[in-house]
Amino acid sequence: MAVRREPESYTIHPGVAAAGRSQAGVPFRDAVDTEAAAYWDAVFDYASGETGDGAVRTGLVVRAGLAAVPYLIRLRRWAAAGAMLERAFGRDPSRANAAAVLPAIQEIAGHYPEASGVLAMVLGVIDPAAAERQMRAYLDAAVVRGDYRAASVTAGRLAGLCTDSGRLAEALALTGQQAGYTRRAGLGPWTQLADEVRRLQVLNAMGQADRVLADVRRLGDRMETLPAAPGPDETSTPWNVRETLLGTGRDAARRLGRWQDALGLNADQIASKRGRGAPAAETAGARFGDYFPLLRLGRTSPGRRPDPRPHRRRRHRRFGPRRRERPARVRRRRHPASDRGGPVPRGRRHPRRGPGPPARRARPRPGHRRAGTP
């Protein structure tokens, strides 16, 4: 009989791995790197929902993208390495991931200048001032060479940096430039929708919540008509556009005091995060957005939680899960004190604690037939 074993993995010291690669020869190294890069690329497509069952697994996307980059760099496939790193880092742009991928993206940008925008995105998490200088230089170079796709992405990132630093008028102007670059690049409907969502974010920061909430509803109806899978002419992922739009609408509803609308928009955003398998911390942060609307609505009680084990509900007495299944004679004889934990008369059976003490029986008088022969 065959025994199924769990997959095993072994950690190899980097020095040992480097020595093994140097002795294996260039053809063998290239073959291994090609196969490993293809494997992680397939895992990335599967985790992104592009193949398989269509479900998005964010943690696996980040792992596969970051794992594929070293093999692509050794193969000198700079464009593919930059694109893979951008997509993986965009799923989890944490400070820890930025510090981990910074050396790789610096090497990629040194050989492939078009990846300077990705370098600026990574730097934006570690050093925003240096990232802004990098982005502005890259934006000017992209416009000069006619690369409006890269210009659109960079203008959007610059708008985000200006919004975070409080330069709202400059950020609003950059969102207009981004929309123009997107049209000139011929990008798809999800990317065009993302440009409008970024403009709404700036308007929300400027205090125009009424206008923002109305536009969120209009764009939400338009979003429902777009294809679920992004095309090759997109630079934005559908789930990111959807969740950003819902979050912007939630913030606008909170500014206007429309607490029920804020709860509804946040519930849709949480459902989207759970549907794509977002990290638990990200989903928990979105759930915390319900705190203030619930407080304002006076809904401070946690309420009754649903039974996590509905198949193991408390059984009523000893005759089945429901009282109506017991015989009527037993219902009539049940002592009223038994439900309150009181005493049970002698000879009766407690519904939960078993039989009570034995009943006392009178002694027969002498000479009675039940008394027996002395």
Secondary structure, 3 states (H helix, E strand, C coil): CCCCCCCCCCCCCHHHHHHHHHHHCHHHHHHHHHHHHHHHHHHHHHHCCCCCCCCCCHHHHHHHHHHHHHHHHHCCCHHHHHHHHHHHHHHCCCHHHHHHHHHHHHHHHHHCHHHHHHHHHHHHHHCHHHHHHHHHHHHHHHHHCCCHHHHHHHHHHHHHHHHHCCCHHHHHHHHHHHHHHHHHHCCCHHHHHHHHHHHHHHHHHCCCHHHHHHHHHHHHHHHCCCCCCCCCCCCCCHHHHHHHHHHHHHHHHHHHCCHHHHHHHHHHHHHHHHHCCCCHHHHHHHHHHHHHHHHHCCCCCCCCCCCCCHHHCCCCCCCCCCHHHCCHHHHHHCCCCCCCCCCCCCCCEECCCEECCCCCCCCCCCCCCCCCCC
